[in-house]
């Protein structure tokens, strides 16, 4: 089977991808409602970008 570390990385990738999808859907929803962009969204993206390295 796969090494334990590979399984952990795969789980991390899955959760990271789902987080991006949720954020993306949220940004789509708020822009379709013509609301100002959620500042929290920027924080999430900045947090994500810093952690991807």
PQR file with spaces between the fields and no chain letter, atoms N, CA, C, O and H, PARSE charges and radii, in Angstrom:
ATOM       1  N    UNK     1       0.823   -1.216    0.000 -0.4000 1.5000
ATOM       2  CA   UNK     1       0.000    0.000    0.000 -0.0000 2.0000
ATOM       3  C    UNK     1       0.852    1.259    0.000  0.5500 1.7000
ATOM       4  O    UNK     1       2.081    1.207   -0.058 -0.5500 1.4000
ATOM       5  N    UNK     2       0.166    2.385    0.066 -0.4000 1.5000
ATOM       6  CA   UNK     2       0.870    3.667    0.072 -0.0000 2.0000
ATOM       7  C    UNK     2       1.505    3.923    1.435  0.5500 1.7000
ATOM       8  O    UNK     2       0.984    3.489    2.463 -0.5500 1.4000
ATOM       9  H    UNK     2      -0.832    2.428    0.113  0.4000 1.0000
ATOM      10  N    UNK     3       2.631    4.630    1.437 -0.4000 1.5000
ATOM      11  CA   UNK     3       3.220    5.047    2.724 -0.0000 2.0000
ATOM      12  C    UNK     3       2.261    5.964    3.468  0.5500 1.7000
ATOM      13  O    UNK     3       1.451    6.660    2.857 -0.5500 1.4000
ATOM      14  H    UNK     3       3.054    4.982    0.602  0.4000 1.0000
ATOM      15  N    UNK     4       2.359    5.956    4.775 -0.4000 1.5000
ATOM      16  CA   UNK     4       1.450    6.764    5.597 -0.0000 2.0000
ATOM      17  C    UNK     4       1.551    8.244    5.234  0.5500 1.7000
ATOM      18  O    UNK     4       0.543    8.950    5.213 -0.5500 1.4000
ATOM      19  H    UNK     4       3.017    5.390    5.272  0.4000 1.0000
ATOM      20  N    UNK     5       2.762    8.712    4.949 -0.4000 1.5000
ATOM      21  CA   UNK     5       2.958   10.130    4.627 -0.0000 2.0000
ATOM      22  C    UNK     5       2.230   10.501    3.343  0.5500 1.7000
ATOM      23  O    UNK     5       1.676   11.596    3.237 -0.5500 1.4000
ATOM      24  H    UNK     5       3.581    8.139    4.966  0.4000 1.0000
ATOM      25  N    UNK     6       2.225    9.595    2.362 -0.4000 1.5000
ATOM      26  CA   UNK     6       1.548    9.867    1.095 -0.0000 2.0000
ATOM      27  C    UNK     6       0.047    9.999    1.319  0.5500 1.7000
ATOM      28  O    UNK     6      -0.608   10.842    0.706 -0.5500 1.4000
ATOM      29  H    UNK     6       2.675    8.705    2.448  0.4000 1.0000
ATOM      30  N    UNK     7      -0.495    9.157    2.204 -0.4000 1.5000
ATOM      31  CA   UNK     7      -1.927    9.220    2.513 -0.0000 2.0000
ATOM      32  C    UNK     7      -2.259   10.558    3.169  0.5500 1.7000
ATOM      33  O    UNK     7      -3.274   11.176    2.848 -0.5500 1.4000
ATOM      34  H    UNK     7       0.037    8.472    2.701  0.4000 1.0000
ATOM      35  N    UNK     8      -1.404   11.003    4.085 -0.4000 1.5000
ATOM      36  CA   UNK     8      -1.628   12.284    4.760 -0.0000 2.0000
ATOM      37  C    UNK     8      -1.589   13.436    3.765  0.5500 1.7000
ATOM      38  O    UNK     8      -2.409   14.352    3.832 -0.5500 1.4000
ATOM      39  H    UNK     8      -0.579   10.501    4.345  0.4000 1.0000
ATOM      40  N    UNK     9      -0.634   13.388    2.843 -0.4000 1.5000
ATOM      41  CA   UNK     9      -0.517   14.438    1.828 -0.0000 2.0000
ATOM      42  C    UNK     9      -1.758   14.447    0.952  0.5500 1.7000
ATOM      43  O    UNK     9      -2.279   15.509    0.612 -0.5500 1.4000
ATOM      44  H    UNK     9       0.032   12.644    2.788  0.4000 1.0000
ATOM      45  N    UNK    10      -2.232   13.255    0.585 -0.4000 1.5000
ATOM      46  CA   UNK    10      -3.419   13.169   -0.259 -0.0000 2.0000
ATOM      47  C    UNK    10      -4.624   13.767    0.452  0.5500 1.7000
ATOM      48  O    UNK    10      -5.407   14.496   -0.157 -0.5500 1.4000
ATOM      49  H    UNK    10      -1.809   12.392    0.861  0.4000 1.0000
ATOM      50  N    UNK    11      -4.778   13.464    1.739 -0.4000 1.5000
ATOM      51  CA   UNK    11      -5.885   14.030    2.511 -0.0000 2.0000
ATOM      52  C    UNK    11      -5.762   15.545    2.571  0.5500 1.7000
ATOM      53  O    UNK    11      -6.757   16.261    2.462 -0.5500 1.4000
ATOM      54  H    UNK    11      -4.142   12.872    2.234  0.4000 1.0000
ATOM      55  N    UNK    12      -4.541   16.029    2.745 -0.4000 1.5000
ATOM      56  CA   UNK    12      -4.306   17.474    2.811 -0.0000 2.0000
ATOM      57  C    UNK    12      -4.694   18.119    1.487  0.5500 1.7000
ATOM      58  O    UNK    12      -5.335   19.169    1.474 -0.5500 1.4000
ATOM      59  H    UNK    12      -3.732   15.448    2.833  0.4000 1.0000
ATOM      60  N    UNK    13      -4.307   17.497    0.369 -0.4000 1.5000
ATOM      61  CA   UNK    13      -4.657   18.027   -0.953 -0.0000 2.0000
ATOM      62  C    UNK    13      -6.165   18.069   -1.127  0.5500 1.7000
ATOM      63  O    UNK    13      -6.700   19.051   -1.642 -0.5500 1.4000
ATOM      64  H    UNK    13      -3.786   16.643    0.380  0.4000 1.0000
ATOM      65  N    UNK    14      -6.858   17.020   -0.706 -0.4000 1.5000
ATOM      66  CA   UNK    14      -8.314   16.964   -0.854 -0.0000 2.0000
ATOM      67  C    UNK    14      -8.980   18.087   -0.074  0.5500 1.7000
ATOM      68  O    UNK    14      -9.850   18.781   -0.599 -0.5500 1.4000
ATOM      69  H    UNK    14      -6.423   16.223   -0.288  0.4000 1.0000
ATOM      70  N    UNK    15      -8.574   18.267    1.176 -0.4000 1.5000
ATOM      71  CA   UNK    15      -9.200   19.294    2.006 -0.0000 2.0000
ATOM      72  C    UNK    15      -8.858   20.685    1.477  0.5500 1.7000
ATOM      73  O    UNK    15      -9.682   21.598    1.530 -0.5500 1.4000
ATOM      74  H    UNK    15      -7.867   17.703    1.603  0.4000 1.0000
ATOM      75  N    UNK    16      -7.638   20.838    0.968 -0.4000 1.5000
ATOM      76  CA   UNK    16      -7.224   22.121    0.413 -0.0000 2.0000
ATOM      77  C    UNK    16      -8.049   22.446   -0.833  0.5500 1.7000
ATOM      78  O    UNK    16      -8.501   23.577   -1.012 -0.5500 1.4000
ATOM      79  H    UNK    16      -6.968   20.097    0.925  0.4000 1.0000
ATOM      80  N    UNK    17      -8.240   21.440   -1.689 -0.4000 1.5000
ATOM      81  CA   UNK    17      -9.023   21.656   -2.906 -0.0000 2.0000
ATOM      82  C    UNK    17     -10.467   21.990   -2.586  0.5500 1.7000
ATOM      83  O    UNK    17     -11.040   22.888   -3.203 -0.5500 1.4000
ATOM      84  H    UNK    17      -7.873   20.521   -1.543  0.4000 1.0000
ATOM      85  N    UNK    18     -11.068   21.289   -1.639 -0.4000 1.5000
ATOM      86  CA   UNK    18     -12.460   21.562   -1.281 -0.0000 2.0000
ATOM      87  C    UNK    18     -12.581   22.955   -0.682  0.5500 1.7000
ATOM      88  O    UNK    18     -13.584   23.636   -0.898 -0.5500 1.4000
ATOM      89  H    UNK    18     -10.603   20.560   -1.138  0.4000 1.0000
ATOM      90  N    UNK    19     -11.571   23.387    0.068 -0.4000 1.5000
ATOM      91  CA   UNK    19     -11.587   24.734    0.635 -0.0000 2.0000
ATOM      92  C    UNK    19     -11.564   25.778   -0.473  0.5500 1.7000
ATOM      93  O    UNK    19     -12.236   26.805   -0.388 -0.5500 1.4000
ATOM      94  H    UNK    19     -10.756   22.834    0.244  0.4000 1.0000
ATOM      95  N    UNK    20     -10.780   25.502   -1.519 -0.4000 1.5000
ATOM      96  CA   UNK    20     -10.719   26.435   -2.654 -0.0000 2.0000
ATOM      97  C    UNK    20     -12.068   26.490   -3.353  0.5500 1.7000
ATOM      98  O    UNK    20     -12.545   27.568   -3.708 -0.5500 1.4000
ATOM      99  H    UNK    20     -10.234   24.667   -1.589  0.4000 1.0000
ATOM     100  N    UNK    21     -12.690   25.319   -3.554 -0.4000 1.5000
ATOM     101  CA   UNK    21     -13.989   25.284   -4.224 -0.0000 2.0000
ATOM     102  C    UNK    21     -15.036   26.052   -3.431  0.5500 1.7000
ATOM     103  O    UNK    21     -15.830   26.795   -4.007 -0.5500 1.4000
ATOM     104  H    UNK    21     -12.303   24.443   -3.266  0.4000 1.0000
ATOM     105  N    UNK    22     -15.040   25.879   -2.117 -0.4000 1.5000
ATOM     106  CA   UNK    22     -15.998   26.589   -1.265 -0.0000 2.0000
ATOM     107  C    UNK    22     -15.767   28.092   -1.370  0.5500 1.7000
ATOM     108  O    UNK    22     -16.715   28.868   -1.498 -0.5500 1.4000
ATOM     109  H    UNK    22     -14.394   25.275   -1.649  0.4000 1.0000
ATOM     110  N    UNK    23     -14.502   28.494   -1.315 -0.4000 1.5000
ATOM     111  CA   UNK    23     -14.170   29.921   -1.410 -0.0000 2.0000
ATOM     112  C    UNK    23     -14.574   30.472   -2.764  0.5500 1.7000
ATOM     113  O    UNK    23     -15.089   31.585   -2.874 -0.5500 1.4000
ATOM     114  H    UNK    23     -13.733   27.864   -1.211  0.4000 1.0000
ATOM     115  N    UNK    24     -14.329   29.662   -3.804 -0.4000 1.5000
ATOM     116  CA   UNK    24     -14.673   30.086   -5.167 -0.0000 2.0000
ATOM     117  C    UNK    24     -16.176   30.263   -5.308  0.5500 1.7000
ATOM     118  O    UNK    24     -16.645   31.254   -5.867 -0.5500 1.4000
ATOM     119  H    UNK    24     -13.911   28.758   -3.714  0.4000 1.0000
ATOM     120  N    UNK    25     -16.934   29.284   -4.791 -0.4000 1.5000
ATOM     121  CA   UNK    25     -18.400   29.379   -4.859 -0.0000 2.0000
ATOM     122  C    UNK    25     -18.893   30.585   -4.076  0.5500 1.7000
ATOM     123  O    UNK    25     -19.809   31.281   -4.514 -0.5500 1.4000
ATOM     124  H    UNK    25     -16.553   28.479   -4.337  0.4000 1.0000
ATOM     125  N    UNK    26     -18.292   30.834   -2.924 -0.4000 1.5000
ATOM     126  CA   UNK    26     -18.692   31.978   -2.106 -0.0000 2.0000
ATOM     127  C    UNK    26     -18.441   33.285   -2.839  0.5500 1.7000
ATOM     128  O    UNK    26     -19.270   34.194   -2.798 -0.5500 1.4000
ATOM     129  H    UNK    26     -17.548   30.269   -2.569  0.4000 1.0000
ATOM     130  N    UNK    27     -17.289   33.381   -3.516 -0.4000 1.5000
ATOM     131  CA   UNK    27     -16.971   34.612   -4.248 -0.0000 2.0000
ATOM     132  C    UNK    27     -17.918   34.780   -5.430  0.5500 1.7000
ATOM     133  O    UNK    27     -18.322   35.897   -5.751 -0.5500 1.4000
ATOM     134  H    UNK    27     -16.616   32.643   -3.550  0.4000 1.0000
ATOM     135  N    UNK    28     -18.273   33.670   -6.079 -0.4000 1.5000
ATOM     136  CA   UNK    28     -19.228   33.741   -7.187 -0.0000 2.0000
ATOM     137  C    UNK    28     -20.580   34.225   -6.682  0.5500 1.7000
ATOM     138  O    UNK    28     -21.218   35.082   -7.294 -0.5500 1.4000
ATOM     139  H    UNK    28     -17.944   32.762   -5.818  0.4000 1.0000
ATOM     140  N    UNK    29     -21.005   33.660   -5.552 -0.4000 1.5000
ATOM     141  CA   UNK    29     -22.315   33.991   -5.011 -0.0000 2.0000
ATOM     142  C    UNK    29     -22.373   35.473   -4.629  0.5500 1.7000
ATOM     143  O    UNK    29     -23.354   36.151   -4.934 -0.5500 1.4000
ATOM     144  H    UNK    29     -20.486   32.964   -5.055  0.4000 1.0000
ATOM     145  N    UNK    30     -21.344   35.971   -3.972 -0.4000 1.5000
ATOM     146  CA   UNK    30     -21.356   37.359   -3.522 -0.0000 2.0000
ATOM     147  C    UNK    30     -21.251   38.321   -4.706  0.5500 1.7000
ATOM     148  O    UNK    30     -21.805   39.419   -4.662 -0.5500 1.4000
ATOM     149  H    UNK    30     -20.547   35.420   -3.725  0.4000 1.0000
ATOM     150  N    UNK    31     -20.541   37.915   -5.770 -0.4000 1.5000
ATOM     151  CA   UNK    31     -20.440   38.801   -6.924 -0.0000 2.0000
ATOM     152  C    UNK    31     -21.744   38.786   -7.720  0.5500 1.7000
ATOM     153  O    UNK    31     -22.121   39.797   -8.312 -0.5500 1.4000
ATOM     154  H    UNK    31     -20.090   37.023   -5.806  0.4000 1.0000
ATOM     155  N    UNK    32     -22.436   37.640   -7.735 -0.4000 1.5000
ATOM     156  CA   UNK    32     -23.708   37.573   -8.456 -0.0000 2.0000
ATOM     157  C    UNK    32     -24.780   38.387   -7.725  0.5500 1.7000
ATOM     158  O    UNK    32     -25.725   38.885   -8.337 -0.5500 1.4000
ATOM     159  H    UNK    32     -22.130   36.818   -7.254  0.4000 1.0000
ATOM     160  N    UNK    33     -24.614   38.512   -6.405 -0.4000 1.5000
ATOM     161  CA   UNK    33     -25.542   39.326   -5.621 -0.0000 2.0000
ATOM     162  C    UNK    33     -25.102   40.791   -5.612  0.5500 1.7000
ATOM     163  O    UNK    33     -25.720   41.630   -4.957 -0.5500 1.4000
ATOM     164  H    UNK    33     -23.847   38.108   -5.908  0.4000 1.0000
ATOM     165  N    UNK    34     -24.032   41.087   -6.344 -0.4000 1.5000
ATOM     166  CA   UNK    34     -23.506   42.452   -6.474 -0.0000 2.0000
ATOM     167  C    UNK    34     -23.165   43.058   -5.117  0.5500 1.7000
ATOM     168  O    UNK    34     -23.372   44.250   -4.887 -0.5500 1.4000
ATOM     169  H    UNK    34     -23.530   40.405   -6.877  0.4000 1.0000
ATOM     170  N    UNK    35     -22.646   42.233   -4.235 -0.4000 1.5000
ATOM     171  CA   UNK    35     -22.178   42.743   -2.950 -0.0000 2.0000
ATOM     172  C    UNK    35     -20.696   43.068   -3.076  0.5500 1.7000
ATOM     173  O    UNK    35     -20.008   42.513   -3.933 -0.5500 1.4000
ATOM     174  H    UNK    35     -22.478   41.265   -4.422  0.4000 1.0000
ATOM     175  N    UNK    36     -20.205   43.960   -2.233 -0.4000 1.5000
ATOM     176  CA   UNK    36     -18.757   44.197   -2.214 -0.0000 2.0000
ATOM     177  C    UNK    36     -18.024   42.911   -1.844  0.5500 1.7000
ATOM     178  O    UNK    36     -18.531   42.095   -1.075 -0.5500 1.4000
ATOM     179  H    UNK    36     -20.764   44.411   -1.537  0.4000 1.0000
ATOM     180  N    UNK    37     -16.855   42.744   -2.388 -0.4000 1.5000
ATOM     181  CA   UNK    37     -16.090   41.520   -2.131 -0.0000 2.0000
ATOM     182  C    UNK    37     -15.810   41.364   -0.641  0.5500 1.7000
ATOM     183  O    UNK    37     -15.416   42.311    0.040 -0.5500 1.4000
ATOM     184  H    UNK    37     -16.443   43.407   -3.013  0.4000 1.0000
ATOM     185  N    UNK    38     -16.023   40.148   -0.155 -0.4000 1.5000
ATOM     186  CA   UNK    38     -15.842   39.861    1.264 -0.0000 2.0000
ATOM     187  C    UNK    38     -14.362   39.949    1.634  0.5500 1.7000
ATOM     188  O    UNK    38     -13.539   39.241    1.053 -0.5500 1.4000
ATOM     189  H    UNK    38     -16.343   39.379   -0.708  0.4000 1.0000
ATOM     190  N    UNK    39     -14.013   40.810    2.594 -0.4000 1.5000
ATOM     191  CA   UNK    39     -12.602   40.906    3.018 -0.0000 2.0000
ATOM     192  C    UNK    39     -12.077   39.579    3.548  0.5500 1.7000
ATOM     193  O    UNK    39     -10.892   39.276    3.413 -0.5500 1.4000
ATOM     194  H    UNK    39     -14.681   41.385    3.066  0.4000 1.0000
ATOM     195  N    UNK    40     -12.955   38.792    4.147 -0.4000 1.5000
ATOM     196  CA   UNK    40     -12.550   37.497    4.682 -0.0000 2.0000
ATOM     197  C    UNK    40     -12.028   36.603    3.558  0.5500 1.7000
ATOM     198  O    UNK    40     -11.124   35.794    3.764 -0.5500 1.4000
ATOM     199  H    UNK    40     -13.918   39.038    4.257  0.4000 1.0000
ATOM     200  N    UNK    41     -12.607   36.761    2.373 -0.4000 1.5000
ATOM     201  CA   UNK    41     -12.185   35.989    1.212 -0.0000 2.0000
ATOM     202  C    UNK    41     -10.715   36.257    0.906  0.5500 1.7000
ATOM     203  O    UNK    41      -9.947   35.336    0.627 -0.5500 1.4000
ATOM     204  H    UNK    41     -13.341   37.419    2.206  0.4000 1.0000
ATOM     205  N    UNK    42     -10.335   37.537    0.963 -0.4000 1.5000
ATOM     206  CA   UNK    42      -8.936   37.896    0.700 -0.0000 2.0000
ATOM     207  C    UNK    42      -8.030   37.278    1.748  0.5500 1.7000
ATOM     208  O    UNK    42      -6.948   36.784    1.430 -0.5500 1.4000
ATOM     209  H    UNK    42     -10.959   38.285    1.190  0.4000 1.0000
ATOM     210  N    UNK    43      -8.469   37.305    2.995 -0.4000 1.5000
ATOM     211  CA   UNK    43      -7.675   36.724    4.076 -0.0000 2.0000
ATOM     212  C    UNK    43      -7.466   35.237    3.837  0.5500 1.7000
ATOM     213  O    UNK    43      -6.364   34.718    4.016 -0.5500 1.4000
ATOM     214  H    UNK    43      -9.348   37.706    3.253  0.4000 1.0000
ATOM     215  N    UNK    44      -8.537   34.555    3.430 -0.4000 1.5000
ATOM     216  CA   UNK    44      -8.451   33.116    3.169 -0.0000 2.0000
ATOM     217  C    UNK    44      -7.462   32.842    2.040  0.5500 1.7000
ATOM     218  O    UNK    44      -6.628   31.942    2.143 -0.5500 1.4000
ATOM     219  H    UNK    44      -9.432   34.978    3.285  0.4000 1.0000
ATOM     220  N    UNK    45      -7.557   33.618    0.966 -0.4000 1.5000
ATOM     221  CA   UNK    45      -6.668   33.399   -0.171 -0.0000 2.0000
ATOM     222  C    UNK    45      -5.214   33.697    0.179  0.5500 1.7000
ATOM     223  O    UNK    45      -4.314   32.951   -0.205 -0.5500 1.4000
ATOM     224  H    UNK    45      -8.235   34.349    0.882  0.4000 1.0000
ATOM     225  N    UNK    46      -4.985   34.789    0.909 -0.4000 1.5000
ATOM     226  CA   UNK    46      -3.625   35.143    1.326 -0.0000 2.0000
ATOM     227  C    UNK    46      -3.062   34.048    2.228  0.5500 1.7000
ATOM     228  O    UNK    46      -1.910   33.641    2.082 -0.5500 1.4000
ATOM     229  H    UNK    46      -5.716   35.396    1.221  0.4000 1.0000
ATOM     230  N    UNK    47      -3.890   33.576    3.164 -0.4000 1.5000
ATOM     231  CA   UNK    47      -3.492   32.502    4.074 -0.0000 2.0000
ATOM     232  C    UNK    47      -3.128   31.251    3.281  0.5500 1.7000
ATOM     233  O    UNK    47      -2.129   30.590    3.565 -0.5500 1.4000
ATOM     234  H    UNK    47      -4.826   33.907    3.283  0.4000 1.0000
ATOM     235  N    UNK    48      -3.958   30.935    2.274 -0.4000 1.5000
ATOM     236  CA   UNK    48      -3.731   29.757    1.442 -0.0000 2.0000
ATOM     237  C    UNK    48      -2.438   29.889    0.643  0.5500 1.7000
ATOM     238  O    UNK    48      -1.650   28.946    0.568 -0.5500 1.4000
ATOM     239  H    UNK    48      -4.769   31.472    2.043  0.4000 1.0000
ATOM     240  N    UNK    49      -2.223   31.062    0.045 -0.4000 1.5000
ATOM     241  CA   UNK    49      -1.043   31.270   -0.791 -0.0000 2.0000
ATOM     242  C    UNK    49       0.233   31.137    0.040  0.5500 1.7000
ATOM     243  O    UNK    49       1.220   30.569   -0.425 -0.5500 1.4000
ATOM     244  H    UNK    49      -2.863   31.828    0.105  0.4000 1.0000
ATOM     245  N    UNK    50       0.215   31.657    1.266 -0.4000 1.5000
ATOM     246  CA   UNK    50       1.403   31.581    2.111 -0.0000 2.0000
ATOM     247  C    UNK    50       1.680   30.149    2.557  0.5500 1.7000
ATOM     248  O    UNK    50       2.835   29.774    2.765 -0.5500 1.4000
ATOM     249  H    UNK    50      -0.588   32.119    1.644  0.4000 1.0000
ATOM     250  N    UNK    51       0.626   29.347    2.704 -0.4000 1.5000
ATOM     251  CA   UNK    51       0.810   27.988    3.210 -0.0000 2.0000
ATOM     252  C    UNK    51       1.121   26.979    2.114  0.5500 1.7000
ATOM     253  O    UNK    51       1.518   25.853    2.414 -0.5500 1.4000
ATOM     254  H    UNK    51      -0.312   29.651    2.535  0.4000 1.0000
ATOM     255  N    UNK    52       0.951   27.357    0.852 -0.4000 1.5000
ATOM     256  CA   UNK    52       1.145   26.402   -0.239 -0.0000 2.0000
ATOM     257  C    UNK    52       2.628   26.166   -0.504  0.5500 1.7000
ATOM     258  O    UNK    52       2.997   25.157   -1.106 -0.5500 1.4000
ATOM     259  H    UNK    52       0.629   28.272    0.608  0.4000 1.0000
ATOM     260  N    UNK    53       3.481   27.087   -0.059 -0.4000 1.5000
ATOM     261  CA   UNK    53       4.919   26.971   -0.327 -0.0000 2.0000
ATOM     262  C    UNK    53       5.555   25.873    0.511  0.5500 1.7000
ATOM     263  O    UNK    53       6.760   25.639    0.411 -0.5500 1.4000
ATOM     264  H    UNK    53       3.182   27.906    0.431  0.4000 1.0000
